[in-house]
Amino acid sequence: MNNINVITNYSAEDIERIIDNFYSPTCQLSIEQRQQLNSILENLQYSTLAWDFSWKLLDINKSASVQFFGAVALCNKISKNLSELDDNQIQQLFQQLIQRLIFYISIHSKQIIIKLTVALDHLILHMIPDKWNNGITAIINLFTQSQNEFLIQHPEKGHLIVLNILTILPEEFSRINVSKSQRSLIRLELEKEFSNVLNYLQFIISTYDQTDILSKIFSCLSKWLEFGISILKIEIIFEYLFNSLNNENLFDDVCDCLSVLFTLPDALKYPSIFSRLLPYVIQFETILDQCLTIGNKEKAECITKLITQFGENLVQLIVQMSITTNSQSQILSHNFCRLVMKCTEMKGQYPIEEICSALTFSFWNALEEEVTSINEKTNQDILLELFRPYFEHLIEVLISKGRLPDNENIFTYEDKELFRCYRSDIIDTMICMYNILGNRAMEVLVNYLLISIEQNQSWQIQESIIQLIGALYEYISPDENQVLPRIFSLLPKLNFSNSVIINATLTVLGKYSSWLGNHQDILQNCVHLCINALSNPELIQSASIALKDLIKENRMYMSRYLNDIFPIMKNVLENVHIHVQSNDRIRCLSIIGYILSVHPSNIVINHLNIILVPEVNKLLDYVSQINNNQENICTSLNFISVLITAIGYYGDQYDGEDNEQQYKTVENPSNITEVLCCILRDLDPILQMILKQYADNIQVTEKICEILSRIVTILRESSSLVLNIFVQLLQNMGPNILHQEFLNFVRNILLLFSKDLDKSVFNLFLIVLQKFQCLFNGDIQWLKNHVDIVEDVANFFSQVIKKLPNIIHQCPDEVFILFIQLIKNGIQLHEPGTLKSISTFTSNFIEYTKSNQRATNLLQQNGLEIVQILLKCIGGTSPHHLIESLSLPLFTLSKSYLDWTTCWVRQCLNDPNFPSSSAKRHHRETLLKILTSKQTSRSSFKDHINTFSLACRETISKENYS
């Protein structure tokens, strides 16, 4: 509100005209004009003028927008700037508010009534208790015993005003702007006066039967409960509260009030109170039955929500009551659980015929958590036996409720999404049941699965059971040998009359692939189910996922199915009549690669020829065509890349001891080497042909680099066998190709062969340097236009300098000059990611110069200019959020070459106008002091640079700088 004090020359008529223009549907204002008017109106609300114009705008002859603005302005002034008035003015304001509030309630202007009530409440809160003792009692009397002619004729209107005031008052308490001590005094006064509020509410209950008045009682109670009034103080009104649920006109308001009561954060502090409330809650069953009989879904949902809220928030009480010695409490606890179960197993299809069951899952989850959290083992066992029947029956209910409808056409798109989320909640609840029941939960599932098969039940029921079995795969022990064998023995007997249940079964096979690896007698049947499903377009996705998981987990065993799987996969990939999704196609390729990877190289190569020859022929065809076939070429290259990745998947698992051992016992490294070298030699002429035509195409060269990178990653040192092919392919890529894939591949080659560096490998690094030199050529504008390339190149140089300094040692002086040029220009960039990479590269290069005299000399010659640029950027030419990146090179300089850095910085700062005249002498001296301190940490240095930058930008005062 910077312009509040400036607004002094607007009359009420001016303000009225601005409001009418702003809100007029016919007035055509530009966006800029609307923003300007909005700013004026916002500032006017808090200006001193508002004390006057707000009353003038609250005129029945004005437009509704003008009157409402007047009410808003008055409310804002009272809540924020009441200190501008003296006691006499406040008293006058109070009287005016009372009169205007009575007037507007007489004409039923609801919006303005609410705003004026909020204003009055803020006035009351500022006046109690110091200036107005027993203010609430006084305000009740003021309106209910008023001599106002309108209120005498319509006393119920006075009660509506009071009820509005009493409802909003505790809510606005949290918004008042007063000191902590004053807030405490106000709270004490409100708590003290609540007995008068309650007496008044009881008076209303006994005197009036109008719905509009009685409904306010429940809203009022809700707000006082949220304020923190103890439920002990409202116990007297409980019976009326629960009985009012039977009043159709009050039902929604009573539900809202009970919801607040049941979800009080400190409810467990009053176990005796809520124990006495439990019978009332159990009686909700009568209302629920009535709702279900007449088909009132919305009302049934409200009752179910109340039941669940009570149970979830007071689950500890429910559990304690179940094991108490009081038999009546035990009965109440079990009756409540039975009632929740009734809501959970409510008949009908969710969300078409019922919407209640989903609300209850949170209670069962809370109950499971409460039972399992009991520390004493004996009590936990007792509780488990008490609640076991509910948990086991709940699994049956979850199966039934989670079944798909017989006709999915009854679902709209929104219904489908709701049901999907519903099934997800069912799965979460099933996991909770497994947490508490352990293997018994799986036994219940397998028993129902057996019954469904014996009774030839619908595929929907069986699919629901399969979904729940699949949900537990992460929690089943690999050694489990009791239930899972029974489950998998039943799978072939399922009612596979619909693709949905087949998909669900295949998904389960994939999830349990690790367990199946230890039960190969069962695995055999599962494999055939996957293989058979691959011929059905609707099942390719789930079948290929399951098969991929089975092969990855059980590669040696699954290798025997090569002759069964390969022809089908080949058919899937080649059949133009079956539309195969891109992800499914990639997955099928991966399956071929995984299953081939354990076979001898001659078998692998023979099968790869069958798969690759069609793709190679496509590539030759694309290259021979005149038109641009970039997309098709990339698709075929991706095909090859995926296949290579899958074949070598187990060959590059050297990250841990277990993986390395697995590799040694399962895989022969020379086999992979022979296969991949053979593939690359065969591909080389095709790739060269592609590069002749697409050498400067980023997408195509990225795909080629991806293939080469995969081969290098798998072969590692064995890449030397085809190193000349790698080098030749890279050299044939266009002068503009410097993308991340290209740089990553060069880096990998350098890392592998840096120890015995030959000329061809070193030339790869020079190629990168030459390309960058030609593109950059000292032009900062080129850097600004190609920040993505600059970031990748800076990261590449940074890694080579840090990890492979022996390569940098062999570079000619021109390379160091290029690095210095990149530093000088790069640190002036404003792209955060790029600058961070440049900053890291600069820091690494500075560190490196300590080991190379040529680089040291060059840094000494250019250090002053680099420091000047850095200080200019820190001082204001770069955005302030980049300071952290800009501070790193200066920090590294000071730690590596303290004397030089101090001299350079002093030379720069001797100019009182550099980098900004706002940086005063003590700012400069502090910066030099930090630079020369050997104890300064990176974090502390960054903070001081940040402070210096703020000083240069005139955003802090010199008193704050230290």
Secondary structure, 3 states (H helix, E strand, C coil): CCCHHHCCCCCHHHHHHHHHHHHCCCCCCCHHHHHHHHHHHHHHHCCCCHHHHHHHHCCCCCCHHHHHHHHHHHHHHHHHHHHHCCHHHHHHHHHHHHHHHHHHHHCCCHHHHHHHHHHHHHHHHHHCCCCCCCHHHHHHHHHHCCCCHHHHHCHHHHHHHHHHHHHHHHHHHCCCCCCHHHHHHHHHHHHHHHHHHHHHHHHHHHHCCCHHHHHHHHHHHHHHHHHCCCHHHHHHHHHHHHHHHHCCCCHHHHHHHHHHHHCCCCHHHCHHHHHHHHHHHHCHHHHHHHHHHHCCHHHHHHHHHHHHHHHHHCHHHHHHHHCCCCHHHHHHHHHHHHHHHHHHCCCCCCCCCCCCHHHHHHHHHHHHHHHHCCCCHHHHHHHHHHHHHHHHHHHHHHHHHCCCCCCHHHCCHHHHHHHHHHHHHHHHHHHHHHHHHCHHHHHHHHHHHHHHHHCCCCHHHHHHHHHHHHHCHHHCCCCCCCCHHHHHHHHHHCCCCCHHHHHHHHHHHHHCHHHHHCCHHHHHHHHHHHHHHCCCHHHHHHHHHHHHHHHHHCHHHHHHHHHHHHHHHHHHHHCCCCCCCHHHHHHHHHHHHHHHCCCCHHHHHHHHHHHHHHHHHHHHHHHHCCCCCHHHHHHHHHHHHHHHHHHCHHHCCCCCHHHHHHHHHHCCHHHHHHHHHHHHHHHHHHHHHHHHHHCCCHHHHHHHHHHHHHHHHHHHHHHHHHHHHHHHHHHCCCCCCCCHHHHHHHHHHHHHHCCCCCHHHHHHHHHHHHHHHHHHCCCHHHHHHCHHHHHHHHHHHHHHHHHCHHHHHCCCHHHHHHHHHHHHHHCCCCCHHHHHHHHHHHHHHHHHHCCCHHHHHHHHHHHHHHHHHHHHHHHHHCCHHHHHHHHHHHHHHHHHCHHHHHHHHHHHHCCCCCCCCCCCHHHHHHHHHHHHCCCCCHHHHHHHHHHHHHHHCCCCCHHHCC
